[in-house]
Amino acid sequence: MSDAREAVLGRLRRALRRSNGGAVADQARPAGIIPARADLDLAGRIALFVRQAEAVQTTVRRLREDAEVPAAVVDYLRANNLPMRLVMAPNPALDRPDWPALLEIRRGRAEDADPVGLTTAFAGIAETGTLMLLSGPETPTTIAFLPETSIVVLQADRVLRAYEDGLSLLREERGDLPRSINLITGPSRSGDIEQTIQLGAHGPKRLLVLLVEGQGA
């Protein structure tokens, strides 16, 4: 290869931040600006997440451990006079031997007839009270959008400051991006009908977050 051609290709590689082998150069990604209100320790992030989520009609119930999830689901369904029937994400994190027998549970993708969906979140965003959900075999996207009632389990130690933190954690843990990343802030709503907010216009009308605090939160 001529010196001139190598010089041109070298400039292109540097412009693209690529090494001679074609791999992305190991350079730090520029950090985004995190708003001061979200730049908090874990306890502060959790408190902010709860306030922001409840401000957009999300119900948040704080649990001490995963073992409390089945009872919390049953209590919520009873309190809202909802059917004891749900579709559950086939995620091993939700597999427990103590799901009550009175609950009719189906695992897999949601269908139009499913009244309640139960899935897990990858992370929570304190800045806006947003859930970050990833598509995949263990977390079908339809579960969070088709049923009128959506229940999402979120580990409190995965409540992050801002969207940038969620994307950084995703790159760190997964590497490749999933087919879709869904950011959910409150139940579905629309103001198109006589300029009045209507819940459930394009998706679930109820959103319950089960915030499992565990030992570190």
QUIRAUR-V68060 format. One record per helix or strand of 2 or more residues. SS is the DSSP state (alpha for helix, beta for strand). FROM is the first residue (numbers start at 1). LEN is the number of residues. If there is no record, write none. Layout:
BEGIN
ss:SS from:FROM len:LEN
ss:SS from:FROM len:LEN
END
This chain:
BEGIN
ss:alpha from:3 len:13
ss:alpha from:36 len:3
ss:alpha from:42 len:14
ss:beta from:59 len:5
ss:alpha from:66 len:14
ss:beta from:85 len:4
ss:alpha from:92 len:3
ss:beta from:104 len:4
ss:beta from:116 len:5
ss:beta from:123 len:3
ss:beta from:130 len:5
ss:alpha from:141 len:4
ss:beta from:149 len:7
ss:alpha from:156 len:3
ss:beta from:159 len:2
ss:alpha from:163 len:12
ss:beta from:181 len:4
ss:beta from:189 len:2
ss:beta from:198 len:2
ss:beta from:206 len:7
END
